[in-house]
């Protein structure tokens, strides 16, 4: 077995669109599985048109989250094509991940219950919007809806400002990861028992999965967490501070020892001896006063100066970088996340995993719509003869 392709030999089929399911199957593809992406012949995955800009007719987003896959353009309303797809799923597929509109796979007979009745070893993951039960189970959903409905927007951004969405689609991407985790656990179970299973997750459950500390804090205190910008509700100092040259320095003094070092680096070793700053709970209770002091000090010198001093003192810190700065930073090059392919116009970010020091490679760029349809439906001349 190839260390960087531990799922080699497995076939996964994606009945999905947009972000969540495609990232879930891309994780499987990065780990070596053969992934067949089933798309609507009329336009394909919605994400293909999320632009401009476009590369070969598809958006950069589509290219970023559909690498290492094959595309089959199949009209599920066509009885012959649906029958061929179903036959392929029974004969060849090990894993199915779907995030289609609620009730759609059941209407076509390609749901978990129908398929697993014929193939008990099949692992089938349903990635819903609001979950599999409840009054909202049949509603569609997208990442910003879940950031709102799941409470993330209520604690993100600045006080007294309009709601802010976390820019990366953290609910979609988180649901993709939960899907992959569930599938990998089910694969291990199948090795032990020979049985597959039906897995369920959702965008809503994923959104809730991001806020356990805040929810627990609410129940413990009876107070709603407030929006805190770059701060952490339970630690201080722990935020971004603007320097003299306009750059932002993020300081994370997560315990008393780190605060002592931080205070010394900022030129005030006496702070930890003050009653209001002695322990982390003291600092949290007096965070406004502490932040005002740190803000005034950081504003007196360029960001590079403070980063050098804080690093020398062993205080966790970082500059706020833009994407162009990230792309040219030596650490970005060192971790090897950026990958290229002869048939790809732009570098793409690889999976954040290494096996024996090696990252799974970019084997193939995102497929053209229907590029691999014949592998499921058979050669076109045979279909025409039928």
C-alpha positions in Angstrom: 0.0 0.0 0.0 1.3 3.4 -1.0 1.8 5.5 2.2 0.6 8.7 0.5 -2.4 7.0 -1.1 -3.8 4.8 1.7 -7.2 4.6 0.1 -5.9 3.4 -3.3 -8.2 0.7 -4.7 -11.4 2.2 -3.3 -14.0 3.9 -5.5 -16.0 6.8 -4.2 -18.9 8.4 -5.9 -20.0 12.0 -5.3 -23.6 13.0 -5.8 -23.0 16.6 -4.8 -22.6 20.2 -5.7 -21.2 23.5 -4.4 -18.6 23.0 -1.6 -19.4 20.6 1.2 -19.7 17.3 -0.6 -17.1 18.1 -3.2 -14.5 18.9 -0.5 -15.5 15.7 1.3 -14.8 13.6 -1.7 -11.7 15.6 -2.6 -10.2 14.5 0.8 -10.9 10.9 -0.3 -9.3 11.6 -3.7 -6.2 13.2 -2.1 -5.9 10.0 0.0 -5.8 7.9 -3.1 -9.4 6.8 -3.7 -10.8 6.9 -7.3 -13.5 9.6 -7.1 -16.3 9.8 -9.7 -18.1 13.1 -9.6 -21.7 12.9 -11.0 -22.8 16.1 -12.5 -25.9 17.5 -14.2 -25.2 17.6 -18.0 -26.8 21.0 -18.1 -24.0 23.1 -16.6 -22.6 20.7 -14.1 -21.7 21.6 -10.5 -23.0 25.0 -9.5 -19.5 26.0 -8.4 -18.3 25.8 -12.0 -20.0 29.2 -12.6 -18.9 31.0 -9.4 -16.9 33.7 -11.1 -15.3 35.6 -12.8 -12.5 34.8 -13.1 -12.7 31.5 -14.9 -10.1 28.9 -16.0 -11.2 26.7 -19.0 -14.8 27.7 -18.4 -14.9 26.9 -14.6 -14.3 29.1 -11.6 -11.0 28.9 -9.6 -13.2 27.7 -6.7 -14.2 24.6 -8.7 -10.6 23.9 -9.7 -9.5 24.3 -6.0 -12.0 21.7 -4.6 -12.4 19.2 -7.4 -8.8 18.2 -8.2 -7.9 14.5 -8.5 -11.5 13.5 -9.6 -13.3 12.3 -12.6 -16.5 13.8 -14.0 -19.5 11.9 -15.3 -22.3 14.0 -16.8 -25.5 12.0 -16.1 -29.1 12.9 -16.4 -30.8 11.3 -13.4 -34.2 11.8 -15.1 -33.1 9.6 -18.0 -34.1 6.1 -17.1 -31.3 4.4 -19.0 -28.6 6.6 -17.6 -30.0 6.2 -14.1 -30.1 2.4 -14.4 -26.4 2.5 -15.7 -25.4 4.7 -12.8 -27.2 2.4 -10.3 -25.6 -0.7 -11.7 -22.2 1.0 -11.5 -22.8 1.9 -7.9 -23.7 -1.7 -7.0 -20.8 -3.3 -8.9 -18.0 -0.9 -8.4 -18.5 1.7 -5.7 -17.3 1.4 -2.1 -18.3 4.9 -0.8 -21.1 7.4 -1.7 -21.2 11.0 -0.5 -24.3 13.0 -1.4 -25.6 16.5 -0.6 -28.4 16.8 -3.1 -31.7 18.4 -2.4 -33.6 16.6 0.4 -35.6 13.6 -0.9 -33.9 13.6 -4.3 -31.8 10.4 -4.0 -34.8 8.6 -2.6 -36.9 9.6 -5.6 -34.3 8.0 -7.9 -33.7 4.9 -5.9 -30.1 5.7 -5.2 -30.4 6.3 -1.5 -28.6 4.4 1.2 -31.5 2.1 2.1 -32.1 1.1 -1.5 -28.5 0.5 -2.4 -27.4 -1.2 0.8 -30.3 -3.7 0.5 -28.4 -5.0 -2.5 -24.8 -4.1 -1.4 -24.5 -4.3 2.4 -20.8 -3.4 2.2 -21.6 0.0 0.8 -20.6 3.0 2.9 -23.1 5.8 2.2 -22.8 9.3 3.7 -25.7 11.8 3.7 -24.6 15.4 4.1 -27.8 17.3 4.8 -28.5 21.0 5.4 -30.4 21.1 8.7 -30.2 17.4 9.7 -32.2 14.2 9.0 -35.1 15.0 11.3 -37.0 18.0 12.7 -39.2 20.7 11.3 -36.4 22.0 9.0 -35.1 18.7 7.7 -36.4 19.3 4.2 -35.0 22.8 3.8 -32.0 23.5 1.6 -29.0 25.3 3.2 -25.8 27.1 2.4 -22.8 28.1 4.5 -23.8 31.7 5.4 -27.3 30.5 6.5 -25.7 28.1 8.9 -23.2 30.6 10.2 -26.3 32.7 11.0 -28.6 30.0 12.2 -25.9 28.1 14.1 -24.8 31.1 16.2 -21.4 31.7 14.6 -22.3 35.1 13.3 -23.6 36.1 16.7 -20.1 35.9 18.1 -18.0 37.0 15.1 -17.0 40.5 14.2 -16.9 43.7 16.2 -19.4 44.9 18.8 -22.2 47.1 17.5 -21.3 46.4 13.9 -23.3 44.6 11.2 -23.1 40.7 11.2 -19.9 39.3 9.8 -19.5 36.0 8.0 -16.2 34.1 8.5 -14.8 34.4 5.0 -13.7 30.8 4.4 -16.8 28.5 4.2 -16.0 27.0 7.5 -19.4 25.2 7.9 -19.2 23.7 4.4 -15.5 22.7 4.9 -16.2 21.5 8.4 -19.1 19.3 7.2 -16.8 17.9 4.5 -14.2 16.9 7.1 -16.9 15.3 9.4 -18.1 13.4 6.4 -14.6 12.2 5.7 -14.0 11.3 9.3 -17.2 9.3 9.4 -16.3 7.5 6.1 -12.9 6.6 7.4 -14.3 5.3 10.7 -16.9 3.2 8.6 -14.1 1.8 6.5 -12.3 0.6 9.6 -15.5 -1.0 10.8 -16.0 -2.6 7.4 -12.5 -4.1 7.6 -13.5 -5.7 10.9 -17.0 -6.8 10.0 -17.5 -6.7 6.2 -20.5 -4.4 6.8 -20.8 -0.9 5.5 -23.2 1.6 7.0 -25.2 4.8 6.5 -23.5 7.9 7.8 -25.3 11.2 8.6 -24.0 14.7 9.1 -25.2 18.2 8.3 -24.2 21.8 7.9 -26.3 22.7 10.9 -24.7 20.1 13.1 -21.3 21.2 11.9 -22.1 24.9 12.7 -23.0 23.8 16.2 -19.8 21.7 16.3 -17.8 25.0 16.1 -19.3 26.6 19.3 -19.1 24.1 22.2 -16.9 26.4 24.3 -19.1 29.4 23.8 -22.3 27.3 24.5 -20.8 25.8 27.6 -19.7 29.3 28.8 -23.2 30.6 28.2 -24.8 27.8 30.3 -22.2 28.2 33.1 -22.6 32.0 33.3 -26.1 32.7 31.9 -24.6 35.5 29.8 -24.4 35.5 26.0 -20.9 35.7 24.5 -20.3 39.0 22.9 -18.5 39.8 19.6 -14.9 40.4 20.4 -13.1 40.9 17.0 -9.8 39.2 17.2 -10.0 38.5 20.9 -10.7 35.3 22.9 -13.4 35.5 25.5 -11.4 33.6 28.1 -7.8 34.8 27.6 -6.1 38.2 27.7 -4.0 39.6 26.1 -5.1 37.7 23.0 -5.8 39.9 20.0 -4.4 41.9 17.1 -2.7 45.3 17.9 -1.8 47.9 15.3 1.8 49.0 15.1 3.4 52.3 14.2 3.8 51.3 10.5 0.1 50.2 10.2 0.9 46.5 10.4 -1.0 44.3 12.8 0.7 42.2 15.5 -1.3 39.3 16.9 -0.2 38.5 20.5 -1.4 35.3 22.2 -0.2 35.2 25.8 -2.2 32.2 26.8 -1.0 31.7 30.4 0.6 33.5 33.3 4.2 32.6 32.3 3.6 33.8 28.8 2.1 37.1 30.0 5.2 37.7 32.2 7.4 37.3 29.2 5.1 39.4 27.1 5.1 42.2 29.6 8.9 42.2 29.8 9.1 42.3 26.0 6.8 45.3 25.9 9.0 47.1 28.4 6.7 46.7 31.5 8.0 43.7 33.6 6.0 45.2 36.6 2.6 44.4 35.1 2.4 40.8 36.3 2.8 42.0 39.9 -0.2 44.3 39.7 -3.3 42.8 41.3 -5.4 43.5 38.2 -3.1 41.5 35.9 -1.6 38.9 38.2 -3.6 35.8 36.9 -5.5 35.2 33.6 -8.9 35.6 35.3 -7.6 38.9 36.7 -6.5 40.0 33.2 -9.8 38.9 31.6 -11.7 40.9 34.2 -9.6 43.9 33.4 -9.1 43.3 29.7 -10.1 46.7 28.5 -7.5 48.4 30.7 -4.8 45.9 29.7 -5.6 46.2 26.0 -5.5 50.0 26.2 -1.9 49.7 27.6 -0.7 47.2 25.1 -2.3 49.1 22.2 -0.5 52.3 23.2 2.8 50.5 23.4 2.6 48.5 20.2 1.7 51.8 18.4 5.1 53.2 19.2 7.2 51.0 16.9 6.9 49.0 13.6 5.4 45.6 13.5 8.8 43.9 12.8 10.3 45.4 15.9 7.6 43.9 18.2 7.6 40.6 16.4 11.4 40.3 16.9 11.1 41.2 20.6 8.2 38.9 21.3 9.8 36.0 19.4 13.0 36.5 21.4 11.0 36.4 24.6 9.2 33.2 23.5 5.8 34.9 23.3 3.4 33.4 20.6 2.9 36.1 18.0 2.3 36.6 14.3 1.9 39.3 11.7 -1.4 39.7 9.9 -0.5 38.6 6.3 -2.5 39.1 3.1 -2.6 36.2 0.6 0.1 37.7 -1.6 2.4 38.0 1.4 1.6 34.4 2.3 2.4 33.2 -1.1 5.9 34.7 -0.9 6.7 33.8 2.7 9.5 31.2 3.2 7.4 29.2 5.6 4.7 28.8 3.0 7.4 27.4 0.6 8.8 25.2 3.4 5.6 23.3 4.2 5.0 22.5 0.5 1.3 23.1 0.4 1.4 24.7 -3.0 1.3 22.1 -5.8 1.4 22.4 -9.6 0.5 20.2 -12.5 1.5 20.5 -16.2 -2.2 20.6 -17.2 -3.2 23.2 -14.6 -2.9 27.0 -15.1 -2.5 27.9 -11.4 -0.9 26.4 -8.4 -3.4 24.7 -6.0 -3.2 24.1 -2.3 -2.8 20.4 -1.3 -4.3 18.5 1.6 -2.8 19.5 5.0 -1.5 16.0 5.8 1.8 14.2 5.3 2.5 10.5 5.4 6.1 9.6 6.3 7.0 13.2 5.5 5.3 13.2 2.0 2.2 15.1 1.1 -0.2 13.4 -1.3 0.4 14.9 -4.8 -1.7 16.8 -7.3 -2.3 13.9 -9.7 -4.8 15.5 -12.0 -6.5 18.9 -12.2 -10.2 19.3 -11.9 -12.0 17.5 -14.7 -14.0 18.9 -17.5 -17.8 18.4 -17.4 -18.5 14.9 -18.4 -14.9 14.1 -19.2 -15.3 10.5 -17.8 -18.9 9.8 -18.5 -18.1 6.7 -20.6 -16.6 5.0 -17.6 -20.0 4.7 -16.1 -22.4 4.7 -19.0 -20.3 2.8 -21.4 -18.8 4.1 -24.7 -21.0 6.5 -26.6 -21.2 4.2 -29.7 -22.5 1.4 -27.5 -25.1 3.7 -26.0 -26.2 4.8 -29.4 -26.6 1.2 -30.5 -28.9 0.6 -27.6 
